[in-house]
Amino acid sequence: MSSHRCPGPFGTRLDATSRRHWITQVAGGMGAWALLSLLERDGLAASLAPAISGADRGTNPLAPKPPHFAAKAKSVIFLMMAGGPSQMETFDPKPLLNKLAGEKMPASFGKIPAQFTDVTQQPLLGCKIPFRECGESRIPISDAFPLLQRHADRLAVIRSCHHDGFNHSPAQYALTTGMTRLGFPSIGAWITYGLGSVADNLPAMVVMTDPDGKIKGGTPCWGNGFLPAVYQGSPVRATGAPILYVNRRPDESAASQRSTLDLAQWLNRRHSAQTSAAASELDSRIAAYELAFRMQTAAPEATDIMRESAETRKLYGIDDEKTRDFGTRCLIARRLTERGVRFVQVISGSGDSKDWDHHDDAYEGTLRQAKKVDQPIAALLQDLAARGQLEETLVVWSGEFGRTPTSQGGKGRDHNPNGFTMWMAGGGIRGGKIIGATDELGLRAIDDKVHVNDAHATMLSLLGLDHRKLTFLFQGREYRATDVGGDNDLARRLII
């Protein structure tokens, strides 16, 4: 029997060891990113740089791919307001709501399912936050966002968004994956799958969560679902080490780690030579390790906001405790997209009543949370525009649902996925527009309804992807990001 030996630190034959078993054993104790801690300090980083370039690039799942048609945008910054902001307190004024405040909702408006209340039995709750007609377009924006009001002419405000999930987790899945059930790829993963990455040394998709905690829907909101694992979002932190667990163990030498890397590559080539079957899980893992190797240098540089001028940091509110965190993450988002990252998801809140989930007090809660994000968001739009990047960067703002016009507990509002607001800016969009409408009380979308699948189709279209052609075969069925929806011709109306 012939003997197959390979380079490595173990000094034993691995003929009987499966590739999957070996990677599981080696990677399990180190975490997904830890196996290939960079050797940059020892001058070895360059030696693996060709791993996804040149001849190997054709097999790299993150290699850049051509769009279906000419794209308006190159990247997306998705500002996710976890918890569900009230549309009536932000971008969708309802004068009738104030007029009928304290009364029961007229029966003609019907009934919707809510999580905690029966909307037919609760009194209507007026909105105490004034609105102003802003910019030349005179788009109404509430005084909760005084700095964002200055950018009204850049915004396309979609007032008629809807889906079927009225609890946080299903609603967050709907917003990010288009489905209220687990197991489906996030829109960022679909974009990465469709276009690949032009950032060799950074993840194609990044998520920055709120330091107050993870959102109710958790990692599936930026996950790969049934797509290969390489397309999932990579968590990046705004402070400290950008990515956890990538440093080489103190007791491991550079030579030992390099030997481990060589062994992984040898096993990878051996496996590819012995089978024609797709091994996306293992190939994705290898690609992720190689990316982690290169990221150790690139990630700290990309997230180092001290490389920005004091004026820029002040613009984002980093000198103010209230706005520092979200401002830092918005600034990092800009730095990442200008370095080629396709999709950056920046999350405000964790779905707690202290954040955007205002069951207790919609007025005070909206003002409190808006103060954290207003200046950073306005700064992001201003900064992108000043750098000539706004036209190629699509900025999206949305929560997972809106709120009921009726009260909960006297001052709060319950969940309402039947009509809520999303806005988009940049990425080829012509701002100063309002798309769709909710009824006079804000209970449900009634005019030009935009399902989350339609919003996702729009994002894909602006990036040059046809949502009908972007498919993935799973369990015998061709799936697409928009499932069987996405047919509202929203993209065309946003760019003309």
Secondary structure, 3 states (H helix, E strand, C coil): CCCCCCCCCCCCCCCCCCHHHHHHHHHHCCCCCCCCCCCHHHCCHHHHHHHHCHHHHHHCCCCCCCCCCCCCCCEEEEEEECCCCCCCCCCCCCHHHHHCCCCECCHHHCCCCCCCCCCCCCEECCCCCCEEEECCCCEEEECCCCCHHHHHHHEEEEEEEECCCCCHHHHHHHHHHCCCCCCCCCHHHHHHHHHCCCCCCCCCEEEECCCCCCCCCCHHHHCCCCCCHHHCCEECCCCCCCCCCCCCCCCCCHHHHHHHHHHHHHHHHHHHHHCCCCCHHHHHHHHHHHHHHHHHHHHHHHCCHHHCCHHHHHHCCCCCHHHHHHHHHHHHHHHHHCCCCCEEEEEECCCCCCCCCCCCCHHHHHHHHHHHHHHHHHHHHHHHHHCCCHHHEEEEEEECCEECCECECCCECCEECCCEEEEEEECCCCCCEEECEECCCCCCEEECCEEHHHHHHHHHHHCCCCCCCCEEEECCEEEECCCCCCCCCHHHHHHC
